[in-house]
Amino acid sequence: MRLDDIVKSLASFRNFTGGPNDRFADVTFATFYSLCILGMTPKSRVLDIGCGALRNGFLLMNYLEKDMYYGVEPNTAMMDEGKDKLAKPFLQDKTPNLSDTDQFDFKGSFGDVVFDFAFARSVFTHTSKSQMDLCFKELAKVSRPGTIFLLSYKPPTGIFGGEYKGKNWIGRSHESSTPGIAHYKKETIVAAGKPHGFRELQGFDHRILQALQEWLVLEKT
């Protein structure tokens, strides 16, 4: 199936697909390209945090070797529809590993695997600071020195734009259909990752492709 046919098929989704349908190709290509620029190969073990309707997952399943794609999404209705309409051709041949944990319990979901790459597209744009900390804490358990973590975020805008101060997830989820966005400064996210052994990886800002949100590249030390 061609990418433009896939974009047209999004209109048939009963559930939210994870972003604007008219930017599907832009976001999917930007994510895939950026991971490749950061060194991803077909032999890489990749964790897709907040994989949603597998908007990025279906392409990664096709690219990666068998059993190397891992996805986490608590919204099971969203993920199941993606499995049926986007990723169905790859479920048997590529045997992706999928979990519906809503506590970032990567180790509990997948056991003793260690990831080469993890990415979170439009996850930290919805988490509270405590949830952000939990994600870093749990990701550290399944990372090694050199593991790359690519994440997207939206910085505050305007004179009165501030960071999200709520205690819970904001925006659409398995528990809510109400839109919402959490804004954070890059420095806030970098500081949250530091106690768990993640540091900003410099030198990629001009090479990775942005699409709707800012990318931040971190590396496990």
C-alpha positions as CSV (number, residue, x, y, z in Angstrom):
1,M,0.0,0.0,0.0
2,R,1.3,3.4,-0.9
3,L,1.7,6.2,1.7
4,D,-1.0,8.3,0.1
5,D,-3.4,5.4,0.2
6,I,-2.6,5.0,3.9
7,V,-3.3,8.6,4.5
8,K,-6.7,8.3,2.8
9,S,-7.5,5.2,4.9
10,L,-7.2,7.3,8.1
11,A,-10.6,8.7,7.4
12,S,-12.1,5.3,8.3
13,F,-10.6,5.2,11.8
14,R,-13.2,5.2,14.5
15,N,-10.6,6.4,17.1
16,F,-8.2,9.3,17.2
17,T,-5.1,8.4,15.2
18,G,-2.7,10.4,17.2
19,G,-2.4,13.6,15.2
20,P,-3.7,15.6,12.2
21,N,-4.4,13.3,9.3
22,D,-3.2,15.8,6.8
23,R,0.3,15.8,8.4
24,F,0.5,12.0,8.8
25,A,3.1,11.6,6.0
26,D,5.2,14.5,7.3
27,V,5.3,13.3,10.9
28,T,5.9,9.6,10.0
29,F,8.7,10.4,7.6
30,A,10.3,13.0,10.0
31,T,10.3,10.4,12.8
32,F,11.7,7.6,10.7
33,Y,14.3,9.8,9.0
34,S,15.5,11.3,12.3
35,L,15.9,7.8,13.9
36,C,18.0,6.8,10.9
37,I,20.2,9.9,11.1
38,L,20.8,9.0,14.8
39,G,22.1,5.6,13.7
40,M,19.1,3.2,13.7
41,T,19.6,0.2,11.5
42,P,17.3,-2.9,10.7
43,K,19.2,-4.7,13.5
44,S,18.4,-2.1,16.2
45,R,16.0,-2.9,19.0
46,V,13.5,0.0,19.1
47,L,11.0,1.1,21.8
48,D,8.1,3.2,20.6
49,I,6.6,4.9,23.7
50,G,3.0,5.9,23.2
51,C,2.8,4.1,19.9
52,G,-0.9,4.9,19.5
53,A,-2.5,3.7,16.3
54,L,1.0,2.7,15.1
55,R,1.4,5.7,12.8
56,N,5.1,5.3,13.2
57,G,5.1,1.7,14.2
58,F,3.9,0.2,10.9
59,L,6.8,1.7,9.0
60,L,9.3,0.6,11.7
61,M,7.9,-2.9,11.7
62,N,8.5,-3.1,7.9
63,Y,12.1,-1.7,8.3
64,L,13.4,-3.5,11.4
65,E,14.3,-7.2,11.6
66,K,11.9,-9.6,13.1
67,D,11.1,-9.1,16.8
68,M,13.0,-5.8,17.1
69,Y,10.0,-3.4,17.3
70,Y,8.4,-2.8,20.7
71,G,5.4,-0.5,21.3
72,V,3.6,0.7,24.4
73,E,0.1,2.2,24.3
74,P,-2.5,2.1,27.1
75,N,-5.3,3.1,24.7
76,T,-6.0,-0.4,23.4
77,A,-8.8,0.6,21.1
78,M,-6.5,3.0,19.3
79,M,-3.7,0.4,19.1
80,D,-6.0,-2.4,18.0
81,E,-7.4,-0.3,15.1
82,G,-3.8,0.5,14.0
83,K,-2.9,-3.1,14.1
84,D,-5.9,-3.9,11.9
85,K,-5.6,-1.0,9.4
86,L,-1.9,-0.1,9.3
87,A,0.3,-2.8,10.7
88,K,-1.7,-6.0,9.7
89,P,0.8,-7.1,7.0
90,F,3.7,-7.1,9.5
91,L,2.1,-8.7,12.6
92,Q,2.9,-12.3,11.6
93,D,6.2,-11.9,9.8
94,K,7.8,-9.3,12.1
95,T,6.2,-10.4,15.4
96,P,6.2,-6.9,17.0
97,N,6.0,-6.8,20.8
98,L,3.2,-4.6,22.1
99,S,2.0,-3.7,25.6
100,D,-0.8,-1.6,27.1
101,T,1.0,-0.5,30.2
102,D,0.0,3.0,31.5
103,Q,2.8,3.2,34.0
104,F,5.8,3.1,31.6
105,D,6.5,-0.4,32.9
106,F,8.8,-1.4,30.1
107,K,10.7,-4.0,32.0
108,G,7.6,-5.6,33.4
109,S,6.1,-5.7,29.9
110,F,9.1,-6.9,27.9
111,G,11.4,-8.6,30.4
112,D,15.2,-8.2,30.3
113,V,15.5,-6.7,26.8
114,V,17.8,-3.7,26.4
115,F,17.0,-1.1,23.8
116,D,19.3,0.6,21.3
117,F,16.7,3.3,20.6
118,A,13.6,4.6,22.3
119,F,11.4,7.4,21.1
120,A,8.4,9.2,22.4
121,R,6.4,11.2,19.9
122,S,3.8,13.4,21.5
123,V,4.1,11.9,24.9
124,F,5.9,14.6,26.9
125,T,3.4,17.0,25.4
126,H,0.8,15.4,27.7
127,T,2.6,14.2,30.8
128,S,2.9,15.8,34.2
129,K,6.4,16.3,35.6
130,S,6.0,13.3,37.8
131,Q,5.0,11.1,34.9
132,M,7.9,12.4,32.9
133,D,10.2,11.4,35.8
134,L,8.6,8.0,35.9
135,C,9.2,7.5,32.2
136,F,12.9,8.3,32.6
137,K,13.2,6.1,35.6
138,E,11.6,3.1,33.9
139,L,13.4,3.7,30.6
140,A,16.8,3.6,32.4
141,K,16.1,0.1,33.5
142,V,15.9,-1.1,29.9
143,S,18.7,1.1,28.5
144,R,22.5,0.7,28.2
145,P,25.3,3.3,27.9
146,G,24.7,4.7,24.4
147,T,21.0,4.1,24.2
148,I,19.4,7.0,22.2
149,F,16.1,8.5,23.4
150,L,14.4,10.8,20.8
151,L,11.5,12.7,22.2
152,S,9.2,15.5,21.1
153,Y,8.0,18.4,23.1
154,K,6.3,21.8,22.8
155,P,8.0,24.8,24.6
156,P,5.9,27.5,26.2
157,T,5.0,30.3,23.8
158,G,4.1,34.0,24.3
159,I,4.8,36.3,27.2
160,F,2.4,34.5,29.6
161,G,3.1,31.0,28.3
162,G,4.2,28.8,31.2
163,E,5.0,25.1,31.8
164,Y,2.3,22.6,32.6
165,K,1.9,22.4,36.4
166,G,-0.9,19.7,36.6
167,K,-0.4,16.4,38.3
168,N,-2.1,14.2,35.7
169,W,-2.0,13.4,32.0
170,I,-3.5,16.1,29.9
171,G,-5.1,15.5,26.6
172,R,-6.7,12.5,24.8
173,S,-5.9,9.1,26.3
174,H,-7.5,5.8,27.2
175,E,-9.3,7.7,30.0
176,S,-10.2,11.0,28.2
177,S,-11.3,12.3,24.9
178,T,-10.6,15.9,25.8
179,P,-7.7,17.5,23.9
180,G,-4.9,19.2,25.8
181,I,-1.2,20.0,25.6
182,A,1.6,20.2,28.2
183,H,4.3,22.7,27.4
184,Y,7.8,22.4,28.8
185,K,11.1,24.1,28.2
186,K,13.9,21.9,26.8
187,E,15.9,22.6,30.0
188,T,13.2,21.2,32.2
189,I,13.2,17.9,30.3
190,V,17.0,17.6,30.2
191,A,17.0,18.2,33.9
192,A,14.4,15.5,34.5
193,G,16.5,13.0,32.6
194,K,19.8,13.7,34.3
195,P,19.2,11.9,37.6
196,H,18.4,8.8,35.6
197,G,21.6,8.9,33.5
198,F,20.3,10.7,30.4
199,R,22.1,13.6,28.9
200,E,21.5,15.8,25.9
201,L,23.2,14.7,22.7
202,Q,24.5,17.7,20.9
203,G,25.1,18.3,17.2
204,F,21.9,16.8,15.7
205,D,19.5,19.8,15.8
206,H,20.3,20.8,12.2
207,R,20.1,17.2,10.8
208,I,16.9,15.7,12.2
209,L,13.6,16.7,10.7
210,Q,11.1,18.7,12.8
211,A,7.3,18.2,12.3
212,L,4.8,20.1,14.4
213,Q,6.8,19.6,17.6
214,E,10.4,20.1,18.6
215,W,12.7,17.1,18.9
216,L,15.2,16.5,21.8
217,V,17.9,13.9,21.5
218,L,19.2,12.3,24.8
219,E,21.7,9.6,25.4
220,K,22.1,7.1,28.3
221,T,25.4,7.5,30.0
